[in-house]
Amino acid sequence: MKNSSNRRAFLRGVGACLFLPTLESMGAPAPGLKGGKAGSATRLAYLYFPNGAAAGSWAPSKVGPDGNLEKLNDWMSPLEPHKRDLVVTRNLWTPRGNGHGAGTATWLTGGAFDGRRNDVGSASVDQMVAQHLSASPLPSLEVSTSGEGSFSGSLSRNCLSWTSRDTPAVRETVPRAIFDKLFRRSKEGFVNKSVLDLVLSQSKDLKRRASRADQRKIDEYFDAVRSVEKRLAFAEEQSLRMGEDRALTDTLRRPKPGIPSSHEEYVRQLLDLMALAFWSGATRVSTFMLDHGQSNRYFNFLPGVKGTWHALSHWKNASGRTEDDDGLTKWDSVRSKKDQYNEVTRWHHSQLAWFLDRLKGLEDGDGATVLERSMIVYGSSLADGNEHAEKDLPILVAGGGDGTIRTGRYADHARSTSMSRLHLAMMQRMGVPSGRFAETEEPLVL
């Protein structure tokens, strides 16, 4: 067992390296340290979903006179237990880029997209933060589902994170590959053994020297890692069997190697790996594309929902004869199609709620939860999908930012406000000494 420069303990074995949650007996970060100051453990994540959200589906049902969230709407109801952890926004937009292609590519850069040269204007905000936090074991983690539909090969629709204005960061789509990136050193061998078995002797030594509270935390962490390993193995076996039988996943596609056949299981495996990465301190910066920027994924596994996601987003035409329709699906009415579009939005809110529950259940060494120490930005580069609107984007922020964010409220901006101001606010809270991001020098008040 060793201590890293950021006071994170890790266990090293041949073929494995496990960074551990902060432990009180190993010098956990002191409470009250904010942003990028020494000893801080603030985390930053951006979760992106494509195809926007129907007009009216983002506004809370009831807001108090002081802006406090009192009740979310029906479509956001999965997040109701977390409304005290949220800042729901209105009137954020990206003035220099929007839509399926340009909007996805520039959502985190604040730039304009030049498709001829694949130029997004600058590195993305997550990569700027990651470069500042260069001492982290893994500077950043880029995660994505494997996209579905005719635009799965489109660079702009599949790139959210950029290391420079023309170089996208490599994203991982296979849960096993992410797990190995976080915990394994596969070039050293023993790849078929549990990572916990590879560090067994070191873990025993660590527990002998740890306090009782830390012993419980170590056991909890090891149980979480073991649980993920088992879920990965089970999903891989199921996907392999379905692939050999040429059976379809619940999104009407044959499963790819290493990807669960259940889309919900797939998304939650990726989210669980992000949670473990944040808890262990393997990284403090991550992005997650819930799908590429013009996803044609089927959500027929949801009761009453039919057709592809992008087709549903064009909810004002129920004929089944618009640009992305599959030629097989049509809808009873515009109202029915809009409701199905909203059901897909609600399903994604359920996955976010699951992730927030997970982060809330994980604690740093001083008792603060990972959610309290996180800033989770969740949203899309489109507003209403039918209009391809760039104004009033569906965006929310979850987590306390280590005490720097006043949550549980509706940030109802009176006029269109650049999302670059939000990015600048995130950067500054992560300790990046910058007074400007893209076109703005004024951070958003959170």
Protein Blocks (a to p, Z undefined) as FASTA:
>chain_A
ZZdfkopacdddehiacdddddfklopacehiahjbghiacdcdddddehiaaehilpcf
bdcfkopafbdcfklmmmmmmmmmpccdehiacfkbgcjklmmmmmmnopacdfklopgh
iacfklmmmmmmmmpmblbacdddddedjklmgmklmcfbdfbfklccdddfbfklmmmm
mmpcfkngjklbcfklmmmmmmmmmmmmpcfklmmmmmmmmmmmmmmmmmmmmmmmmmmm
mmmnopacfkopacdehiafblklmmmmmmmmmmmmmmnomaacdcddfbdfkbcbdfkl
pghiacjfklmmmmmbcnopafklghlaccfbfklmmmmmmmmmmmmmmmmmmmmmmmmm
pccfkopafklmpccddddfbfcfklopabhpacddedjhlopacghiacddfbdcdfkl
mmmmmmmmnopacfbehjbfbdcdZZ
